[in-house]
Amino acid sequence: MSKETYRRFDPWRPAPVEEKSRRTVIDSHYFGVDHVTFSSPESGPFERDLLHENIGDTIGVLAITSDGRIPFIEQYRLPTHRWTLEIPCGHAKTPGERPHDIAVRKLRDEAGYAAKRLTQFTRFINTPSFSAQHTVLFYATGLVPAPIASELGPETPRPRVRLYTPAEAYHMVVNGTIVDAKSVIAVLRMHSGLAIE
């Protein structure tokens, strides 16, 4: 297979469709759903339902303890009716809460740690086919114990923290035990050896 590039990828080139109308059909605390009508020169008018976040990006925290382990949280997720292992994560409580502050709060409340250093290392679009939702990942080091929240919500009344080495976490991603996208991305980024700090 040829490695020759015929055209550089440009994510900001002109859109092939035009937005004609938009109305909100669902507006909740975390997200909204808009019904949008588009028009394309090739196929004419068409409609889509698109999701957007109302109070900013989702935040995830890849943390490393002093003995080299990553805290994962057991969470029961209602849409998929299954338990997941996830890095600490969440949303702003108010529109003014900044991503760094959310990371500090979620690491403390979910995993029971405070970090001496938090560094943002990536931002990605979760499901660009129907959502504008982004996730920001932070890397946390210099962990010290902190009070943990008594519950994550009614679906997970007693959060449990599990600690795994990066090698163990990588194998759990490969064998399908860890399936949460932000956690998979964080673990693979660490396994790749790319510099985070």
Phi and psi in degrees as GROMACS dihedral restraints (atoms count N, CA, C in turn):
[ dihedral_restraints ]
;  ai    aj    ak    al  type     phi  dphi    fc
    3     4     5     6     1   -72.6    20    10
    4     5     6     7     1   141.9    20    10
    6     7     8     9     1   -99.6    20    10
    7     8     9    10     1     8.1    20    10
    9    10    11    12     1   -69.8    20    10
   10    11    12    13     1   137.1    20    10
   12    13    14    15     1  -102.0    20    10
   13    14    15    16     1   124.7    20    10
   15    16    17    18     1   -90.5    20    10
   16    17    18    19     1   -27.1    20    10
   18    19    20    21     1  -152.1    20    10
   19    20    21    22     1   134.0    20    10
   21    22    23    24     1   -65.8    20    10
   22    23    24    25     1   144.3    20    10
   24    25    26    27     1   -76.2    20    10
   25    26    27    28     1   127.3    20    10
   27    28    29    30     1  -122.7    20    10
   28    29    30    31     1   103.4    20    10
   30    31    32    33     1   -71.4    20    10
   31    32    33    34     1   -12.0    20    10
   33    34    35    36     1  -108.5    20    10
   34    35    36    37     1    17.4    20    10
   36    37    38    39     1   -69.0    20    10
   37    38    39    40     1   163.9    20    10
   39    40    41    42     1   -55.7    20    10
   40    41    42    43     1   144.2    20    10
   42    43    44    45     1   -70.3    20    10
   43    44    45    46     1   143.8    20    10
   45    46    47    48     1   -83.2    20    10
   46    47    48    49     1    -0.2    20    10
   48    49    50    51     1  -133.7    20    10
   49    50    51    52     1   161.6    20    10
   51    52    53    54     1  -120.6    20    10
   52    53    54    55     1   131.5    20    10
   54    55    56    57     1   -77.9    20    10
   55    56    57    58     1   128.4    20    10
   57    58    59    60     1  -103.2    20    10
   58    59    60    61     1   -38.9    20    10
   60    61    62    63     1  -156.3    20    10
   61    62    63    64     1   158.0    20    10
   63    64    65    66     1  -150.5    20    10
   64    65    66    67     1   134.0    20    10
   66    67    68    69     1  -141.2    20    10
   67    68    69    70     1   141.9    20    10
   69    70    71    72     1   -79.3    20    10
   70    71    72    73     1   128.1    20    10
   72    73    74    75     1  -108.7    20    10
   73    74    75    76     1   -22.2    20    10
   75    76    77    78     1  -140.1    20    10
   76    77    78    79     1   133.5    20    10
   78    79    80    81     1  -136.5    20    10
   79    80    81    82     1   104.3    20    10
   81    82    83    84     1  -114.5    20    10
   82    83    84    85     1  -178.2    20    10
   84    85    86    87     1   -60.6    20    10
   85    86    87    88     1   -47.1    20    10
   87    88    89    90     1   -89.7    20    10
   88    89    90    91     1   -34.5    20    10
   90    91    92    93     1  -147.1    20    10
   91    92    93    94     1   165.8    20    10
   93    94    95    96     1  -131.5    20    10
   94    95    96    97     1   159.0    20    10
   96    97    98    99     1  -123.9    20    10
   97    98    99   100     1   125.6    20    10
   99   100   101   102     1  -108.8    20    10
  100   101   102   103     1   139.3    20    10
  102   103   104   105     1   -95.3    20    10
  103   104   105   106     1   118.2    20    10
  105   106   107   108     1  -120.7    20    10
  106   107   108   109     1   135.1    20    10
  108   109   110   111     1  -104.0    20    10
  109   110   111   112     1   129.1    20    10
  111   112   113   114     1  -117.7    20    10
  112   113   114   115     1   166.5    20    10
  114   115   116   117     1  -136.6    20    10
  115   116   117   118     1   137.1    20    10
  117   118   119   120     1  -122.9    20    10
  118   119   120   121     1   136.9    20    10
  120   121   122   123     1   -59.0    20    10
  121   122   123   124     1   -29.8    20    10
  123   124   125   126     1   -82.7    20    10
  124   125   126   127     1   -39.4    20    10
  126   127   128   129     1  -120.1    20    10
  127   128   129   130     1    -1.8    20    10
  129   130   131   132     1    81.3    20    10
  130   131   132   133     1  -158.0    20    10
  132   133   134   135     1   -74.6    20    10
  133   134   135   136     1   147.2    20    10
  135   136   137   138     1  -154.6    20    10
  136   137   138   139     1   162.3    20    10
  138   139   140   141     1  -123.6    20    10
  139   140   141   142     1   149.6    20    10
  141   142   143   144     1  -143.7    20    10
  142   143   144   145     1   152.2    20    10
  144   145   146   147     1  -104.5    20    10
  145   146   147   148     1   122.8    20    10
  147   148   149   150     1  -121.4    20    10
  148   149   150   151     1   138.4    20    10
  150   151   152   153     1   -99.0    20    10
  151   152   153   154     1   141.3    20    10
  153   154   155   156     1  -139.9    20    10
  154   155   156   157     1   151.8    20    10
  156   157   158   159     1   -81.9    20    10
  157   158   159   160     1   142.9    20    10
  159   160   161   162     1   -91.7    20    10
  160   161   162   163     1   -27.0    20    10
  162   163   164   165     1  -129.8    20    10
  163   164   165   166     1    40.6    20    10
  165   166   167   168     1    99.2    20    10
  166   167   168   169     1  -177.0    20    10
  168   169   170   171     1   -68.3    20    10
  169   170   171   172     1   156.4    20    10
  171   172   173   174     1   -74.7    20    10
  172   173   174   175     1   146.1    20    10
  174   175   176   177     1  -119.0    20    10
  175   176   177   178     1   136.7    20    10
  177   178   179   180     1  -128.1    20    10
  178   179   180   181     1   149.5    20    10
  180   181   182   183     1  -127.5    20    10
  181   182   183   184     1   113.8    20    10
  183   184   185   186     1   -90.1    20    10
  184   185   186   187     1   108.9    20    10
  186   187   188   189     1  -113.6    20    10
  187   188   189   190     1   151.4    20    10
  189   190   191   192     1  -126.4    20    10
  190   191   192   193     1   122.6    20    10
  192   193   194   195     1   -75.5    20    10
  193   194   195   196     1   171.1    20    10
  195   196   197   198     1   -64.6    20    10
  196   197   198   199     1   -23.6    20    10
  198   199   200   201     1   -97.9    20    10
  199   200   201   202     1    16.4    20    10
  201   202   203   204     1    80.1    20    10
  202   203   204   205     1    33.0    20    10
  204   205   206   207     1  -120.3    20    10
  205   206   207   208     1   153.9    20    10
  207   208   209   210     1  -102.7    20    10
  208   209   210   211     1   126.6    20    10
  210   211   212   213     1   -77.9    20    10
  211   212   213   214     1   128.5    20    10
  213   214   215   216     1  -119.1    20    10
  214   215   216   217     1   147.8    20    10
  216   217   218   219     1  -108.7    20    10
  217   218   219   220     1   131.7    20    10
  219   220   221   222     1   -77.4    20    10
  220   221   222   223     1   122.3    20    10
  222   223   224   225     1  -133.3    20    10
  223   224   225   226     1   140.1    20    10
  225   226   227   228     1   -92.3    20    10
  226   227   228   229     1   125.4    20    10
  228   229   230   231     1  -109.0    20    10
  229   230   231   232     1   118.4    20    10
  231   232   233   234     1   -63.3    20    10
  232   233   234   235     1   -43.5    20    10
  234   235   236   237     1   -60.7    20    10
  235   236   237   238     1   -32.6    20    10
  237   238   239   240     1  -103.8    20    10
  238   239   240   241     1    -5.3    20    10
  240   241   242   243     1    51.4    20    10
  241   242   243   244     1    51.0    20    10
  243   244   245   246     1  -153.4    20    10
  244   245   246   247     1   159.2    20    10
  246   247   248   249     1   -83.4    20    10
  247   248   249   250     1   144.1    20    10
  249   250   251   252     1  -128.6    20    10
  250   251   252   253     1   158.2    20    10
  252   253   254   255     1  -107.0    20    10
  253   254   255   256     1   121.1    20    10
  255   256   257   258     1  -134.4    20    10
  256   257   258   259     1   148.5    20    10
  258   259   260   261     1   -66.6    20    10
  259   260   261   262     1   155.9    20    10
  261   262   263   264     1   -54.0    20    10
  262   263   264   265     1   136.9    20    10
  264   265   266   267     1  -156.7    20    10
  265   266   267   268     1   166.0    20    10
  267   268   269   270     1   165.0    20    10
  268   269   270   271     1  -167.7    20    10
  270   271   272   273     1  -122.1    20    10
  271   272   273   274     1   170.7    20    10
  273   274   275   276     1   -66.5    20    10
  274   275   276   277     1   148.5    20    10
  276   277   278   279     1   -84.8    20    10
  277   278   279   280     1   -29.4    20    10
  279   280   281   282     1  -135.8    20    10
  280   281   282   283     1   157.6    20    10
  282   283   284   285     1   -58.1    20    10
  283   284   285   286     1   -25.6    20    10
  285   286   287   288     1   -87.0    20    10
  286   287   288   289     1    -5.9    20    10
  288   289   290   291     1   -74.1    20    10
  289   290   291   292     1   123.9    20    10
  291   292   293   294     1   -82.6    20    10
  292   293   294   295     1   154.5    20    10
  294   295   296   297     1   -52.8    20    10
  295   296   297   298     1   -43.2    20    10
  297   298   299   300     1   -60.6    20    10
  298   299   300   301     1   -41.0    20    10
  300   301   302   303     1   -67.6    20    10
  301   302   303   304     1   -36.6    20    10
  303   304   305   306     1   -64.1    20    10
  304   305   306   307     1   -43.9    20    10
  306   307   308   309     1   -60.1    20    10
  307   308   309   310     1   -43.0    20    10
  309   310   311   312     1   -60.2    20    10
  310   311   312   313     1   -47.0    20    10
  312   313   314   315     1   -65.4    20    10
  313   314   315   316     1   -44.7    20    10
  315   316   317   318     1   -70.4    20    10
  316   317   318   319     1   -37.1    20    10
  318   319   320   321     1   -62.6    20    10
  319   320   321   322     1   -41.3    20    10
  321   322   323   324     1   -69.7    20    10
  322   323   324   325     1   -53.2    20    10
  324   325   326   327     1   -68.8    20    10
  325   326   327   328     1   -34.8    20    10
  327   328   329   330     1   -95.8    20    10
  328   329   330   331     1   -40.0    20    10
  330   331   332   333     1  -104.6    20    10
  331   332   333   334     1   -18.1    20    10
  333   334   335   336     1    81.1    20    10
  334   335   336   337     1    35.0    20    10
  336   337   338   339     1  -135.7    20    10
  337   338   339   340     1   151.3    20    10
  339   340   341   342     1  -113.6    20    10
  340   341   342   343     1   146.5    20    10
  342   343   344   345     1  -112.3    20    10
  343   344   345   346     1   139.7    20    10
  345   346   347   348     1   -75.7    20    10
  346   347   348   349     1   -24.7    20    10
  348   349   350   351     1  -141.8    20    10
  349   350   351   352     1   131.0    20    10
  351   352   353   354     1  -126.6    20    10
  352   353   354   355     1   125.3    20    10
  354   355   356   357     1  -127.6    20    10
  355   356   357   358     1   126.2    20    10
  357   358   359   360     1   -72.9    20    10
  358   359   360   361     1   132.6    20    10
  360   361   362   363     1  -126.5    20    10
  361   362   363   364     1    -9.7    20    10
  363   364   365   366     1  -165.1    20    10
  364   365   366   367     1   161.4    20    10
  366   367   368   369     1  -143.5    20    10
  367   368   369   370     1   133.7    20    10
  369   370   371   372     1  -142.9    20    10
  370   371   372   373     1   159.3    20    10
  372   373   374   375     1   -87.2    20    10
  373   374   375   376     1   127.9    20    10
  375   376   377   378     1   -68.4    20    10
  376   377   378   379     1   -57.9    20    10
  378   379   380   381     1  -140.7    20    10
  379   380   381   382     1    82.3    20    10
  381   382   383   384     1   -66.2    20    10
  382   383   384   385     1   -11.2    20    10
  384   385   386   387     1   -72.0    20    10
  385   386   387   388     1   -25.1    20    10
  387   388   389   390     1  -143.5    20    10
  388   389   390   391     1     5.8    20    10
  390   391   392   393     1  -142.5    20    10
  391   392   393   394     1   146.7    20    10
  393   394   395   396     1   -96.7    20    10
  394   395   396   397     1    11.2    20    10
  396   397   398   399     1   -67.7    20    10
  397   398   399   400     1   130.0    20    10
  399   400   401   402     1  -112.9    20    10
  400   401   402   403     1   154.1    20    10
  402   403   404   405     1  -123.5    20    10
  403   404   405   406     1   135.5    20    10
  405   406   407   408     1  -109.1    20    10
  406   407   408   409     1   131.7    20    10
  408   409   410   411     1  -109.4    20    10
  409   410   411   412     1   136.6    20    10
  411   412   413   414     1  -115.0    20    10
  412   413   414   415     1   150.2    20    10
  414   415   416   417     1  -110.1    20    10
  415   416   417   418     1   124.8    20    10
  417   418   419   420     1  -116.1    20    10
  418   419   420   421     1   129.6    20    10
  420   421   422   423     1  -132.8    20    10
  421   422   423   424     1   170.4    20    10
  423   424   425   426     1    66.7    20    10
  424   425   426   427     1    47.0    20    10
  426   427   428   429     1   -76.1    20    10
  427   428   429   430     1   140.0    20    10
  429   430   431   432     1  -131.1    20    10
  430   431   432   433     1   148.2    20    10
  432   433   434   435     1   -60.0    20    10
  433   434   435   436     1   144.7    20    10
  435   436   437   438     1  -143.8    20    10
  436   437   438   439     1   158.4    20    10
  438   439   440   441     1   -60.2    20    10
  439   440   441   442     1   133.3    20    10
  441   442   443   444     1   -95.3    20    10
  442   443   444   445     1   150.9    20    10
  444   445   446   447     1   -66.6    20    10
  445   446   447   448     1   149.5    20    10
  447   448   449   450     1   -74.2    20    10
  448   449   450   451     1   -25.5    20    10
  450   451   452   453     1  -154.9    20    10
  451   452   453   454     1   158.0    20    10
  453   454   455   456     1   -95.5    20    10
  454   455   456   457     1   -15.4    20    10
  456   457   458   459     1   151.1    20    10
  457   458   459   460     1   176.7    20    10
  459   460   461   462     1   -63.0    20    10
  460   461   462   463     1   -27.6    20    10
  462   463   464   465     1   -78.6    20    10
  463   464   465   466     1   -22.3    20    10
  465   466   467   468     1  -133.5    20    10
  466   467   468   469     1    77.6    20    10
  468   469   470   471     1   -69.9    20    10
  469   470   471   472     1   -23.5    20    10
  471   472   473   474     1  -131.1    20    10
  472   473   474   475     1    87.7    20    10
  474   475   476   477     1   -63.8    20    10
  475   476   477   478     1   141.7    20    10
  477   478   479   480     1  -120.0    20    10
  478   479   480   481     1   130.8    20    10
  480   481   482   483     1   -98.8    20    10
  481   482   483   484     1   130.4    20    10
  483   484   485   486     1  -117.5    20    10
  484   485   486   487     1   137.8    20    10
  486   487   488   489     1  -110.5    20    10
  487   488   489   490     1   127.9    20    10
  489   490   491   492     1  -132.7    20    10
  490   491   492   493     1   146.9    20    10
  492   493   494   495     1   -69.5    20    10
  493   494   495   496     1   160.1    20    10
  495   496   497   498     1   -55.9    20    10
  496   497   498   499     1   -37.6    20    10
  498   499   500   501     1   -65.4    20    10
  499   500   501   502     1   -43.2    20    10
  501   502   503   504     1   -63.3    20    10
  502   503   504   505     1   -42.9    20    10
  504   505   506   507     1   -63.3    20    10
  505   506   507   508     1   -40.5    20    10
  507   508   509   510     1   -60.8    20    10
  508   509   510   511     1   -44.8    20    10
  510   511   512   513     1   -64.9    20    10
  511   512   513   514     1   -33.2    20    10
  513   514   515   516     1   -71.5    20    10
  514   515   516   517     1   -29.6    20    10
  516   517   518   519     1   -69.1    20    10
  517   518   519   520     1   -47.2    20    10
  519   520   521   522     1   -63.7    20    10
  520   521   522   523     1   -38.3    20    10
  522   523   524   525     1   -89.4    20    10
  523   524   525   526     1     3.4    20    10
  525   526   527   528     1    85.4    20    10
  526   527   528   529     1    13.7    20    10
  528   529   530   531     1   -76.7    20    10
  529   530   531   532     1   -43.8    20    10
  531   532   533   534     1   -95.2    20    10
  532   533   534   535     1   114.6    20    10
  534   535   536   537     1  -120.7    20    10
  535   536   537   538     1    -6.8    20    10
  537   538   539   540     1   -66.7    20    10
  538   539   540   541     1   126.6    20    10
  540   541   542   543     1   -60.0    20    10
  541   542   543   544     1   -46.3    20    10
  543   544   545   546     1   -64.0    20    10
  544   545   546   547     1   -35.6    20    10
  546   547   548   549     1   -70.3    20    10
  547   548   549   550     1   -40.5    20    10
  549   550   551   552     1   -60.8    20    10
  550   551   552   553     1   -47.7    20    10
  552   553   554   555     1   -61.5    20    10
  553   554   555   556     1   -43.9    20    10
  555   556   557   558     1   -62.5    20    10
  556   557   558   559     1   -45.6    20    10
  558   559   560   561     1   -66.6    20    10
  559   560   561   562     1   -43.2    20    10
  561   562   563   564     1   -66.5    20    10
  562   563   564   565     1   -35.9    20    10
  564   565   566   567     1   -63.1    20    10
  565   566   567   568     1   -42.1    20    10
  567   568   569   570     1   -66.3    20    10
  568   569   570   571     1   -42.5    20    10
  570   571   572   573     1   -64.9    20    10
  571   572   573   574     1   -31.0    20    10
  573   574   575   576     1   -68.7    20    10
  574   575   576   577     1   -17.6    20    10
  576   577   578   579     1    82.8    20    10
  577   578   579   580     1     7.6    20    10
  579   580   581   582     1   -67.6    20    10
  580   581   582   583     1   141.9    20    10
  582   583   584   585     1   -66.4    20    10
  583   584   585   586     1   129.1    20    10
  585   586   587   588     1  -101.6    20    10
  586   587   588   589     1   -41.3    20    10
